[in-house]
Amino acid sequence: MKLVFYAIAGLVTVAALTYLYFHISNSIKCPKCGMIDQERITRSSLARFFFRFIATKAYRCRKCWNEYIVIGH
């Protein structure tokens, strides 16, 4: 039973890290395809609440439509 729990926890961790890799960036380039052609998007009130003390901006890539957050830019 513990082995199944650890396997599921490992898969959830890998999925979360993969999501963060493709959705958080330090530069304006898209972390998924590397293009610089992006547009600013509005965030939900919940996202604005969580990121209100951190300098972040939300963008969407116009090539692959990946939505990502740029930290400290």
C-alpha positions in Angstrom: 0.0 0.0 0.0 2.9 2.4 0.8 4.5 1.6 -2.5 1.4 2.7 -4.4 1.1 5.9 -2.4 4.8 6.7 -3.1 4.4 6.0 -6.8 1.3 8.3 -7.0 3.1 11.0 -5.0 6.1 10.8 -7.3 3.9 11.1 -10.4 2.1 14.1 -9.0 5.5 15.7 -8.1 6.8 15.2 -11.6 3.6 16.6 -13.1 3.8 19.7 -10.9 7.5 20.3 -11.8 6.8 19.9 -15.5 3.9 22.4 -15.2 6.1 24.9 -13.4 8.9 24.5 -16.0 6.6 25.4 -18.8 4.7 28.2 -17.0 7.2 30.2 -15.0 10.1 32.2 -16.6 12.7 34.8 -15.7 12.7 36.3 -19.1 10.0 37.4 -21.5 10.8 34.5 -23.9 8.2 31.7 -23.9 9.6 28.9 -21.8 7.9 26.3 -24.1 8.9 27.4 -27.6 11.4 30.2 -27.0 9.7 32.9 -29.1 9.6 36.5 -28.0 6.2 37.3 -29.6 3.9 37.5 -26.6 0.9 39.4 -25.3 -0.1 40.5 -21.8 -3.1 38.7 -20.3 -5.3 39.5 -17.4 -5.2 37.3 -14.4 -8.1 36.1 -12.2 -8.6 37.8 -8.8 -7.4 34.7 -7.1 -4.1 34.8 -9.0 -3.8 38.6 -8.3 -4.3 37.8 -4.6 -1.5 35.2 -4.4 1.0 37.2 -6.5 0.3 40.7 -5.1 3.6 40.9 -3.1 5.8 39.4 -5.9 6.6 41.4 -9.1 5.0 39.1 -11.7 3.4 39.7 -15.1 1.3 37.2 -17.0 1.9 36.6 -20.8 0.6 34.4 -23.6 2.8 33.3 -26.4 1.2 34.1 -29.8 2.9 31.1 -31.5 2.1 28.2 -29.2 -0.6 29.9 -26.9 1.3 28.9 -23.8 0.4 31.0 -20.8 3.2 31.8 -18.4 4.3 34.1 -15.6 7.4 36.2 -15.7 8.9 36.8 -12.3 10.7 40.1 -11.5 10.5 41.7 -14.8 
